[in-house]
């Protein structure tokens, strides 16, 4: 994964939020560290309408945990929660979402518990409508449906270690919690209590991390003994940065708080913690599964309590939704039928005396997919032509040569330049033509070099020249 092996430049995104510099621990200094974000989390419990500027600010806030993650374009989100909270239902809904916009894209279930969700992207759809190519390849987000956890999993109860290893294999977490009553769907604890469920999941994750932490100290001491030639019987002194990182993590875990929510980590500490392999360093989005009625009226007795619990445990993004509503909407195949269903729901909302833009009825599935990508610090660039329009996934802050390498490794190795057009410029200038001619005439078609940081929505042509070495 690391730049020493792949020669990958570090993501340069959001460098206005760097952690406290710390270069006193050279062993843990890598060139491929993910972006570091020092931020807080807003209140989402009452589902207020948001303007675009606030959405951009919120996106930046929810990428803080990316500093601990892998530098990779093929990252996965996983659904975590107790049994019977809606994980499989929501995974299937996400897998089926937006396929109408890419009818010739082959739906792929990678495993029985892993799916690819097509990323809702109006820019991509616009390019497809413009070029109308025979091949259309959208960006996707991989999502894993992880089996339900129960209390005692950290000690082997239920699926135990298998469950926790599945969480360790994903890069971010959708923490799904149930906030609806149903006689047909039995709760594993015989009653609905989202706060108790949140405590159960968080406790198990933190207990597993505490077990992991108990092993890292001796592992580090063994490394120091070997490096400095100290006898195994002697006590090896731990580095200041390592000790500081360990102490902060232990304090957070013992207070049942995810490590990724803590703001005061230096760069050196982040590098050390990344080697710990802790589950709670992963980005986490809280998803509240409510009844259809609660979702439509944008309120639930549990939402304020859930918001309070999340704030007390480091903060985080909360997305209220309803699998009941989403499933009913998804089951209607024709668009006119879906519009009629939405209108029926909006009429029911008005009958409750609830009006205004904050009570508009729409699917939350696109927001879930976009939030997952944001948490993993991913973005798209496009290649567009008469044969194919494709969205390519990269990490925020990726440089042009590494973006070219996503298409083909030879493109990175022989990178010369990137010819780039901003999507907004193309949309404003192309005058209905499926070419860059008008964009070039307006002087908006740029040539960028090796230090160019890719922007969301760039339309790109990479120029490269790869030659094989001559045989001697």
C-alpha positions as CSV (number, residue, x, y, z in Angstrom):
1,X,0.0,0.0,0.0
2,X,2.9,2.3,0.7
3,X,4.8,4.7,-1.6
4,X,8.1,2.9,-1.1
5,X,6.5,0.0,-3.0
6,X,4.2,1.9,-5.4
7,X,5.9,5.3,-5.6
8,X,2.5,7.0,-5.0
9,X,2.5,10.6,-4.1
10,X,0.6,11.5,-0.9
11,X,-2.9,13.0,-1.3
12,X,-2.6,16.7,-0.9
13,X,-6.3,17.3,-0.1
14,X,-7.4,19.7,2.6
15,X,-4.0,20.7,3.7
16,X,-5.5,23.7,5.4
17,X,-6.4,21.3,8.2
18,X,-2.9,19.8,9.0
19,X,-2.3,18.2,12.4
20,X,0.5,19.5,14.6
21,X,3.8,18.8,12.8
22,X,6.0,16.2,14.5
23,X,9.1,14.8,12.8
24,X,10.7,13.2,15.9
25,X,9.8,9.7,14.9
26,X,11.5,9.0,11.5
27,X,10.4,5.3,11.4
28,X,6.8,6.3,11.0
29,X,7.3,9.1,8.4
30,X,5.8,8.0,5.1
31,X,5.2,9.9,1.9
32,X,1.8,8.4,1.3
33,X,-0.1,9.6,4.4
34,X,-3.8,10.4,3.9
35,X,-5.1,13.9,4.5
36,X,-5.3,15.0,8.1
37,X,-8.4,16.9,9.2
38,X,-9.0,18.6,12.5
39,X,-12.7,19.3,12.7
40,X,-16.0,19.0,14.6
41,X,-19.3,17.6,13.8
42,X,-22.6,19.4,13.3
43,X,-26.0,18.4,14.5
44,X,-28.0,16.4,12.0
45,X,-30.7,14.9,14.2
46,X,-33.6,17.1,13.1
47,X,-32.8,16.7,9.4
48,X,-32.9,20.5,8.5
49,X,-32.6,21.7,4.9
50,X,-29.0,22.5,4.0
51,X,-27.5,25.0,1.6
52,X,-24.6,24.1,-0.7
53,X,-22.0,26.0,1.2
54,X,-22.9,24.2,4.5
55,X,-22.8,20.8,2.6
56,X,-19.3,21.6,1.4
57,X,-18.2,22.5,4.9
58,X,-19.8,19.3,6.3
59,X,-18.1,17.2,3.7
60,X,-14.7,18.5,4.9
61,X,-15.6,17.8,8.5
62,X,-16.5,14.2,7.9
63,X,-13.2,13.2,6.2
64,X,-11.1,13.6,9.4
65,X,-10.7,9.8,9.8
66,X,-9.1,9.5,6.4
67,X,-5.8,10.4,7.9
68,X,-5.6,6.9,9.4
69,X,-6.7,5.1,6.2
70,X,-5.0,3.4,3.3
71,X,-3.8,5.3,0.3
72,X,-5.9,3.4,-2.3
73,X,-8.6,4.1,-4.8
74,X,-10.4,0.8,-4.2
75,X,-11.8,1.4,-0.7
76,X,-14.9,-0.2,0.9
77,X,-17.6,0.8,3.3
78,X,-19.2,-1.8,5.6
79,X,-22.5,-2.0,7.3
80,X,-22.2,-2.7,11.1
81,X,-25.0,-3.2,13.5
82,X,-27.0,-5.7,15.6
83,X,-29.0,-8.4,13.8
84,X,-32.4,-7.4,12.3
85,X,-31.7,-3.7,12.1
86,X,-31.9,-3.5,8.3
87,X,-28.3,-4.0,7.1
88,X,-29.1,-6.5,4.3
89,X,-32.1,-4.6,3.1
90,X,-30.2,-1.4,2.9
91,X,-27.2,-3.1,1.2
92,X,-29.5,-4.5,-1.5
93,X,-31.2,-1.1,-1.9
94,X,-27.8,0.6,-2.4
95,X,-26.8,-2.1,-4.9
96,X,-29.8,-1.4,-7.0
97,X,-29.7,2.3,-6.8
98,X,-29.1,4.5,-9.9
99,X,-28.7,1.6,-12.3
100,X,-31.3,3.2,-14.5
101,X,-28.8,5.9,-15.3
102,X,-26.3,3.3,-16.6
103,X,-28.4,0.5,-18.2
104,X,-25.5,-1.1,-19.9
105,X,-23.3,-1.2,-16.8
106,X,-23.2,-4.8,-15.6
107,X,-24.5,-5.1,-12.0
108,X,-22.0,-7.1,-10.1
109,X,-22.4,-8.8,-6.7
110,X,-18.8,-9.5,-5.9
111,X,-19.6,-11.8,-3.0
112,X,-22.8,-12.8,-1.2
113,X,-22.1,-10.0,1.2
114,X,-20.4,-7.4,-1.1
115,X,-22.0,-5.2,-3.7
116,X,-21.1,-2.2,-5.9
117,X,-23.3,0.9,-5.6
118,X,-23.3,3.2,-8.5
119,X,-22.4,6.7,-7.4
120,X,-25.2,9.3,-8.3
121,X,-23.4,11.9,-10.4
122,X,-25.2,14.5,-12.4
123,X,-22.0,15.6,-14.1
124,X,-21.4,12.1,-15.3
125,X,-25.0,11.8,-16.6
126,X,-24.6,15.1,-18.5
127,X,-21.5,13.8,-20.3
128,X,-23.3,10.6,-21.1
129,X,-26.3,12.5,-22.6
130,X,-23.9,14.7,-24.5
131,X,-21.7,12.0,-26.1
132,X,-24.2,9.1,-26.1
133,X,-21.5,6.5,-26.3
134,X,-22.0,2.7,-26.6
135,X,-20.0,2.2,-23.4
136,X,-20.9,3.9,-20.1
137,X,-18.9,3.2,-17.0
138,X,-19.9,5.1,-13.8
139,X,-18.0,5.3,-10.5
140,X,-19.0,2.8,-7.9
141,X,-18.7,2.5,-4.1
142,X,-18.0,-1.0,-2.7
143,X,-20.2,-1.9,0.2
144,X,-20.0,-4.9,2.5
145,X,-22.9,-6.3,4.5
146,X,-21.2,-7.5,7.6
147,X,-23.1,-10.1,9.7
148,X,-24.9,-8.9,12.9
149,X,-22.9,-8.4,16.0
150,X,-24.0,-9.3,19.5
151,X,-22.7,-8.4,23.0
152,X,-19.6,-10.4,23.8
153,X,-18.3,-10.6,20.2
154,X,-14.9,-9.3,21.3
155,X,-14.7,-12.5,23.4
156,X,-15.9,-14.8,20.7
157,X,-19.7,-14.7,21.2
158,X,-21.8,-15.1,18.0
159,X,-19.5,-14.8,15.0
160,X,-17.1,-13.1,17.3
161,X,-13.6,-12.7,15.8
162,X,-14.9,-13.5,12.3
163,X,-17.2,-10.5,12.6
164,X,-14.5,-8.2,13.8
165,X,-12.1,-9.4,11.2
166,X,-14.7,-8.4,8.5
167,X,-14.8,-4.9,10.0
168,X,-11.1,-4.7,10.0
169,X,-11.1,-5.5,6.3
170,X,-13.3,-2.5,5.3
171,X,-12.1,1.1,5.2
172,X,-15.1,2.8,6.6
173,X,-18.2,2.0,8.6
174,X,-21.9,2.6,8.2
175,X,-23.1,2.1,11.8
176,X,-26.8,1.2,11.3
177,X,-29.1,1.4,14.3
178,X,-32.8,0.6,14.6
179,X,-35.3,3.2,15.8
180,X,-38.6,1.6,14.8
181,X,-41.0,-0.8,16.4
182,X,-42.3,-3.8,14.5
183,X,-44.0,-7.1,15.7
184,X,-42.8,-8.7,12.5
185,X,-39.1,-7.9,13.0
186,X,-37.9,-9.3,16.3
187,X,-35.1,-7.4,18.1
188,X,-32.2,-9.5,19.3
189,X,-32.7,-7.9,22.8
190,X,-36.5,-8.1,22.7
191,X,-37.0,-4.4,22.8
192,X,-36.1,-1.3,20.7
193,X,-33.5,0.9,22.3
194,X,-31.0,2.6,19.9
195,X,-28.9,4.0,22.7
196,X,-28.4,0.5,24.2
197,X,-27.6,-0.8,20.7
198,X,-25.1,2.0,20.1
199,X,-23.4,1.2,23.4
200,X,-23.3,-2.5,22.5
201,X,-21.6,-2.0,19.2
202,X,-19.2,0.7,20.4
203,X,-18.2,-1.3,23.4
204,X,-17.4,-4.4,21.4
205,X,-15.3,-2.4,18.9
206,X,-13.4,-0.6,21.7
207,X,-12.9,-3.9,23.6
208,X,-11.3,-5.4,20.5
209,X,-9.1,-2.3,20.1
210,X,-8.1,-2.5,23.7
211,X,-7.0,-6.1,23.1
212,X,-5.1,-5.0,20.0
213,X,-3.4,-2.2,22.0
214,X,-2.3,-4.7,24.7
215,X,-0.1,-6.3,22.0
216,X,1.4,-3.3,20.3
217,X,3.7,-2.3,23.2
218,X,5.5,-5.6,23.4
219,X,5.7,-5.6,19.6
220,X,7.3,-2.2,19.5
221,X,9.8,-3.2,22.3
222,X,10.8,-6.2,20.3
223,X,11.4,-4.0,17.3
224,X,13.6,-1.6,19.3
225,X,15.6,-4.5,20.9
226,X,16.3,-5.9,17.4
227,X,17.1,-2.5,16.0
228,X,19.5,-1.5,18.8
229,X,20.8,-5.0,19.6
230,X,19.3,-5.0,23.2
231,X,19.0,-8.4,25.0
232,X,15.5,-9.8,25.1
233,X,15.6,-9.9,28.9
234,X,16.2,-6.1,29.0
235,X,13.4,-3.5,29.0
236,X,13.5,-1.5,25.8
237,X,12.7,2.2,26.1
238,X,9.7,3.4,24.1
239,X,9.9,6.5,21.9
240,X,8.2,9.6,23.1
241,X,5.8,9.8,20.1
242,X,4.9,6.1,20.4
243,X,4.2,6.5,24.1
244,X,2.1,9.6,23.6
245,X,0.1,8.0,20.8
246,X,-0.5,4.9,22.8
247,X,-1.6,6.8,25.9
248,X,-4.1,8.9,23.9
249,X,-5.6,5.9,22.2
250,X,-5.9,3.9,25.4
251,X,-7.7,6.9,27.1
252,X,-10.1,7.2,24.2
253,X,-10.9,3.5,24.0
254,X,-11.4,3.2,27.8
255,X,-13.9,6.0,27.6
256,X,-15.7,4.1,24.8
257,X,-14.8,6.8,22.2
258,X,-13.6,6.0,18.7
259,X,-10.0,7.0,18.1
260,X,-10.8,8.7,14.8
261,X,-12.9,11.4,16.6
262,X,-9.9,12.8,18.5
263,X,-8.5,16.0,17.1
264,X,-5.2,16.5,18.9
265,X,-2.9,14.1,17.2
266,X,0.4,15.2,15.8
267,X,1.5,13.9,12.4
268,X,4.0,11.6,14.0
269,X,1.3,10.1,16.3
270,X,-1.0,9.6,13.3
271,X,1.7,7.6,11.6
272,X,2.3,5.5,14.7
273,X,-1.5,4.9,15.2
274,X,-1.9,3.8,11.6
275,X,0.4,0.9,12.4
276,X,-1.7,-0.1,15.4
277,X,-4.5,-1.5,13.2
278,X,-7.3,-0.2,15.4
279,X,-10.9,-0.6,14.2
280,X,-12.1,2.7,15.7
281,X,-9.7,4.7,13.5
282,X,-12.0,4.0,10.6
283,X,-14.5,6.7,9.4
284,X,-17.9,6.1,10.9
285,X,-21.3,7.3,9.7
286,X,-24.3,6.7,11.9
287,X,-27.4,5.6,10.0
288,X,-30.7,5.6,11.9
289,X,-33.4,3.3,10.4
290,X,-36.8,4.7,11.3
291,X,-40.4,3.9,10.4
292,X,-41.9,5.4,7.3
293,X,-44.1,7.7,9.3
294,X,-41.2,9.0,11.4
295,X,-39.1,9.6,8.3
296,X,-41.9,11.5,6.5
297,X,-42.5,13.8,9.4
298,X,-38.7,14.2,9.9
299,X,-38.8,13.4,13.6
300,X,-38.5,10.4,15.9
301,X,-38.4,10.2,19.7
302,X,-35.0,8.6,19.6
303,X,-33.2,11.1,17.3
304,X,-32.3,13.7,20.0
305,X,-31.1,11.0,22.3
306,X,-29.0,9.5,19.5
307,X,-27.5,12.9,18.7
308,X,-26.7,13.4,22.4
309,X,-25.0,10.0,22.6
310,X,-23.0,10.6,19.4
311,X,-21.8,14.0,20.6
312,X,-20.7,12.4,24.0
313,X,-18.7,9.8,22.1
314,X,-16.7,12.1,19.9
315,X,-19.3,13.3,17.4
316,X,-20.1,12.1,13.9
317,X,-22.4,12.4,11.0
318,X,-26.0,11.1,11.5
319,X,-28.2,10.2,8.6
320,X,-31.9,9.4,9.4
321,X,-33.6,7.2,6.9
322,X,-36.3,4.5,6.5
323,X,-35.8,1.1,4.9
324,X,-39.5,0.8,4.8
325,X,-39.9,3.9,2.7
326,X,-36.9,3.2,0.5
327,X,-38.1,-0.4,-0.2
328,X,-41.6,0.7,-1.2
329,X,-40.1,3.3,-3.5
330,X,-37.6,0.9,-5.0
331,X,-40.3,-1.7,-5.7
332,X,-42.1,0.7,-8.0
333,X,-40.3,0.1,-11.4
334,X,-41.7,2.9,-13.6
335,X,-40.7,6.5,-13.0
336,X,-44.3,7.8,-13.2
337,X,-45.3,5.4,-10.5
338,X,-42.4,6.6,-8.3
339,X,-43.5,10.2,-8.8
340,X,-47.0,9.3,-7.8
341,X,-45.8,7.5,-4.7
342,X,-43.6,10.5,-3.7
343,X,-46.6,12.8,-4.2
344,X,-48.8,10.5,-2.1
345,X,-46.2,10.7,0.7
346,X,-46.0,14.5,0.4
347,X,-49.8,14.8,0.6
348,X,-49.6,12.7,3.8
349,X,-47.0,15.1,5.2
350,X,-49.2,18.1,4.5
351,X,-52.1,16.3,6.2
352,X,-49.9,16.2,9.3
353,X,-49.7,20.0,9.1
354,X,-46.0,19.9,8.1
355,X,-45.0,22.2,5.2
356,X,-41.9,23.9,3.9
357,X,-38.7,22.7,2.0
358,X,-37.5,20.9,5.1
359,X,-40.3,18.4,4.7
360,X,-39.7,17.5,1.1
361,X,-39.9,13.7,0.5
362,X,-37.0,12.1,-1.4
363,X,-34.8,9.0,-1.2
364,X,-31.8,9.1,1.1
365,X,-30.0,6.4,-0.8
366,X,-28.0,8.8,-3.0
367,X,-26.9,10.7,0.1
368,X,-25.7,7.6,1.8
369,X,-23.5,6.7,-1.2
370,X,-22.1,10.2,-1.5
371,X,-21.4,10.3,2.2
372,X,-19.6,7.0,2.1
373,X,-17.3,8.3,-0.7
374,X,-16.8,11.6,1.2
375,X,-15.8,9.7,4.4
376,X,-13.3,7.7,2.4
377,X,-11.9,10.9,0.8
378,X,-12.7,9.7,-2.8
379,X,-13.6,11.8,-5.9
380,X,-14.1,11.3,-9.6
381,X,-12.5,12.5,-12.8
382,X,-13.9,11.7,-16.3
383,X,-12.7,10.5,-19.7
384,X,-15.3,11.2,-22.4
385,X,-15.4,10.4,-26.1
386,X,-17.6,8.9,-28.8
387,X,-16.7,5.3,-27.8
388,X,-16.9,5.6,-24.0
389,X,-17.7,7.9,-21.1
390,X,-16.2,6.7,-17.8
391,X,-15.9,8.0,-14.3
392,X,-12.6,7.1,-12.6
393,X,-12.2,7.0,-8.8
394,X,-9.2,8.6,-7.1
395,X,-8.4,9.9,-3.6
396,X,-8.8,13.6,-3.0
397,X,-5.4,15.3,-3.6
398,X,-4.1,12.8,-6.1
399,X,-1.6,14.2,-8.6
400,X,-2.1,14.0,-12.3
401,X,0.5,11.2,-13.0
402,X,-1.1,8.9,-10.3
403,X,-4.6,9.6,-11.7
404,X,-3.3,8.6,-15.1
405,X,-2.0,5.4,-13.5
406,X,-5.5,4.5,-12.4
407,X,-6.3,4.1,-16.1
408,X,-3.1,2.2,-16.9
409,X,0.2,1.9,-15.2
410,X,2.0,2.8,-18.4
411,X,0.1,6.2,-18.4
412,X,1.8,7.0,-15.0
413,X,5.2,5.7,-16.0
414,X,5.3,7.6,-19.2
415,X,3.3,10.6,-18.1
416,X,3.9,13.8,-20.2
417,X,1.0,16.1,-19.5
418,X,-2.7,16.2,-18.8
419,X,-5.1,18.1,-21.0
420,X,-7.9,19.2,-18.6
421,X,-11.2,20.9,-18.9
422,X,-13.3,22.0,-16.0
423,X,-16.8,20.4,-16.2
424,X,-18.6,23.7,-15.5
425,X,-16.6,25.4,-18.3
426,X,-17.4,22.6,-20.7
427,X,-21.1,22.7,-19.8
428,X,-21.2,26.5,-20.2
429,X,-19.2,26.6,-23.5
430,X,-19.7,23.5,-25.6
431,X,-22.9,24.7,-27.2
432,X,-24.3,21.3,-27.6
433,X,-21.2,19.9,-29.4
434,X,-19.7,16.6,-28.1
435,X,-16.2,18.0,-28.4
436,X,-13.8,20.4,-26.6
437,X,-13.6,22.8,-29.6
438,X,-15.6,25.6,-28.1
439,X,-13.8,25.2,-24.7
440,X,-10.4,25.5,-26.5
441,X,-11.6,28.6,-28.4
442,X,-12.5,30.2,-25.1
443,X,-9.0,29.4,-23.6
444,X,-10.4,27.1,-21.0
445,X,-8.7,24.0,-22.1
446,X,-5.5,23.6,-20.0
447,X,-2.3,21.7,-20.1
448,X,-1.2,20.5,-16.7
449,X,2.1,18.9,-15.5
450,X,3.2,16.4,-12.9
451,X,2.4,18.6,-9.9
452,X,-1.2,19.2,-10.9
453,X,-3.7,18.2,-8.1
454,X,-6.7,16.6,-9.7
455,X,-10.0,18.4,-9.0
456,X,-13.5,16.9,-8.6
457,X,-15.1,16.6,-12.0
458,X,-12.1,17.2,-14.2
459,X,-12.5,16.0,-17.8
460,X,-9.1,14.7,-18.8
461,X,-7.0,13.4,-21.7
462,X,-3.6,12.1,-20.5
463,X,-0.6,12.3,-22.9
464,X,2.1,9.7,-22.3
465,X,5.1,8.1,-24.0
466,X,6.3,4.7,-22.8
467,X,9.2,3.0,-24.4
468,X,10.8,-0.3,-23.5
469,X,14.5,-0.5,-22.7
470,X,16.7,-1.7,-25.5
471,X,18.3,-5.1,-25.2
472,X,22.0,-5.0,-24.7
